[in-house]
Amino acid sequence: MKKIVIALSVTLLLLVGCSGGSVKTQPSITLPYEITNEESAELKDEGLEYYTDYQVLENVTVRDLTADENEEFLKKMEGNTLNTLNSEYSAIEFDFGRTERINRIKRTIYTFDEETSKFIYDDQILNANFYQLATKESTLLDRFNKDKNKEVSYGEIIDDFKIVTLIEKKFIKKGLQFKTTINDEVVYIDIE
């Protein structure tokens, strides 16, 4: 009987020890993730070439910061130097590819909501401050407005849209997730 109790105790300790090392994660979205693909019937009826609000999160990449990103983030972060940014931080690049934004639909995102966007690991928030940069070289979509008697913008196209965020290198490991809100829905994105 004593042998059975010892064997069960050892087995229980092994099970507890193994389960204690796992990282808790939330169900993550699958990439590519369609954010919006919504048509404007009115613009379509007018015969305009672009009438769809369209955006897909195609890929998420961990990489080094570029020199330009270093400069831009340094302007936003107090008490840091370029050396600190280079040595202690990595860029997390959210690649959306081609984005078509129709002003009246407004479902595409240009920045992550800074109130709800957090990096998390094992259900713990990692960053107190959230920093982001967006690339936004766009082509405006214009149409003639009869009331104003001139061309007005009704949307824009961005051929290679990305949002770059910062995270300390020490946090980059398997189980790292990004929590944010997209179109009023809380989503989790696996980073590593």
C-alpha atoms as one frame of an Amber mdcrd trajectory, in Angstrom:
protein
   0.000   0.000   0.000   2.880   2.353   0.864   4.429   1.789  -2.603   1.132
   2.693  -4.311   0.786   5.936  -2.322   4.398   6.928  -3.141   3.902   6.094
  -6.840   0.678   8.136  -6.958   2.377  11.044  -5.163   5.289  11.054  -7.634
   2.867  10.903 -10.589   0.811  13.776  -9.158   3.941  15.900  -8.617   5.058
  15.268 -12.189   1.643  16.266 -13.559   1.513  19.449 -11.474   5.101  20.323
 -12.412   4.472  19.852 -16.114   1.213  21.817 -16.183   2.669  24.735 -14.224
   5.055  25.649 -17.072   2.425  26.150 -19.781   1.583  29.623 -20.997  -2.082
  30.657 -21.060  -3.120  32.086 -24.438  -6.418  33.273 -25.867  -7.871  31.957
 -29.144  -6.152  33.939 -31.897  -7.398  35.113 -35.281  -6.127  33.263 -38.342
  -4.110  35.264 -40.865  -4.977  36.552 -43.372  -7.812  38.191 -41.395 -10.425
  40.195 -43.306 -11.252  43.423 -41.487 -13.693  44.834 -44.007 -14.996  44.062
 -47.487 -18.090  46.220 -47.659 -19.563  47.937 -50.722 -21.241  51.322 -50.960
 -24.292  50.755 -53.153 -24.635  54.499 -53.832 -21.076  54.828 -55.145 -21.463
  51.647 -57.177 -24.694  53.012 -58.736 -22.835  56.210 -59.684 -20.470  54.089
 -61.778 -17.366  54.905 -59.750 -14.477  52.482 -60.109 -13.785  52.172 -56.362
 -16.750  51.655 -54.071 -15.560  48.974 -51.625 -14.099  49.518 -48.174 -11.484
  46.746 -48.147  -8.744  45.732 -45.712  -7.048  42.478 -44.693  -4.404  41.907
 -42.029  -2.086  39.726 -44.098   0.942  39.130 -41.899   2.629  39.997 -38.585
   6.430  40.162 -38.446   8.934  40.715 -35.642  11.964  42.636 -36.928  14.576
  45.273 -36.112  13.611  48.937 -36.197  14.644  50.978 -39.224  16.581  54.227
 -38.786  13.473  56.279 -39.697  11.316  54.358 -37.217  13.944  54.905 -34.506
  13.730  58.658 -35.076   9.918  58.699 -35.074   9.542  56.552 -31.950  12.204
  58.581 -30.159  10.026  61.682 -30.595   7.168  59.864 -28.818   9.138  58.280
 -25.975  10.637  60.338 -23.197  13.938  59.377 -21.584  15.156  57.101 -24.361
  18.033  57.313 -26.800  18.549  55.767 -30.220  20.931  53.264 -28.613  18.275
  52.241 -26.078  15.664  51.751 -28.789  18.053  49.699 -30.953  19.305  47.493
 -28.143  16.141  46.997 -26.076  13.215  47.137 -28.520  11.964  45.301 -31.601
   9.392  46.316 -34.169   6.187  44.344 -34.588   4.967  45.033 -38.122   1.295
  44.491 -38.958   1.086  44.249 -42.754  -2.281  45.082 -44.314  -1.144  45.196
 -47.935  -3.505  47.134 -50.201  -6.187  49.047 -48.294  -9.173  50.767 -49.912
 -10.978  53.158 -47.614 -14.404  54.564 -48.456 -15.108  57.527 -46.188 -18.795
  56.801 -45.632 -18.197  53.187 -44.519 -15.161  53.764 -42.256 -14.521  50.143
 -41.261 -10.833  50.122 -42.207  -8.343  50.871 -39.445  -5.465  53.356 -39.675
  -4.248  52.934 -36.118  -4.942  50.487 -33.345  -7.140  51.750 -30.516  -4.588
  52.871 -27.919  -6.995  52.238 -25.023  -7.589  48.567 -25.845  -4.330  47.585
 -27.583  -1.892  45.695 -25.372   0.777  43.057 -25.722   0.046  40.193 -23.348
   1.924  37.133 -22.201   0.294  34.457 -20.046  -2.725  36.810 -19.660  -0.517
  39.549 -18.172  -0.277  43.000 -19.805   3.320  43.718 -20.812   3.304  47.326
 -21.917   2.052  50.279 -19.922   2.506  52.617 -22.899   1.574  51.695 -26.445
   3.475  53.241 -29.371   2.633  52.882 -33.050   3.484  54.321 -36.461   1.463
  53.916 -39.639   2.711  54.130 -43.217   0.198  56.079 -45.220   1.210  57.082
 -48.732  -2.137  57.147 -50.406  -3.970  58.027 -53.584  -7.149  60.005 -52.971
 -10.355  58.905 -54.672 -12.201  61.943 -56.013 -15.628  62.527 -57.488 -17.461
  65.630 -58.651 -19.803  67.146 -56.063 -22.619  69.083 -57.761 -23.558  71.011
 -54.603 -19.991  72.267 -54.101 -19.286  72.417 -57.844 -15.867  70.796 -57.413
 -14.019  67.502 -56.998 -14.155  66.104 -53.456 -12.459  63.100 -51.923 -14.678
  60.143 -51.103 -11.912  57.754 -50.059  -8.351  56.672 -50.633  -6.181  53.742
 -51.634  -2.988  52.788 -49.797  -0.959  50.243 -51.756   1.270  48.958 -48.940
  -0.249  49.826 -45.575   1.563  48.834 -42.372   1.302  49.655 -38.678   4.540
  49.286 -36.704   4.501  48.953 -32.920   7.258  48.639 -30.318   7.918  45.924
 -27.764  10.854  45.181 -25.509  12.983  42.349 -26.890  12.850  40.432 -23.600
   9.103  39.844 -24.121   9.435  38.230 -27.548   8.810  34.528 -26.964   6.339
  31.787 -27.817   2.942  32.643 -26.357   3.215  36.415 -26.921  -0.103  37.866
 -28.133  -1.447  41.253 -29.174  -4.913  42.151 -27.883  -6.846  44.897 -29.651
 -10.293  45.947 -30.820 -11.185  45.768 -34.513 -14.662  46.908 -35.566 -15.944
  46.702 -31.983 -14.673  43.133 -31.527 -11.837  42.200 -29.156  -9.305  40.055
 -31.040  -6.052  38.330 -30.134  -3.168  38.018 -32.582  -0.338  35.538 -32.041
   3.066  37.204 -32.333   5.456  34.299 -31.655
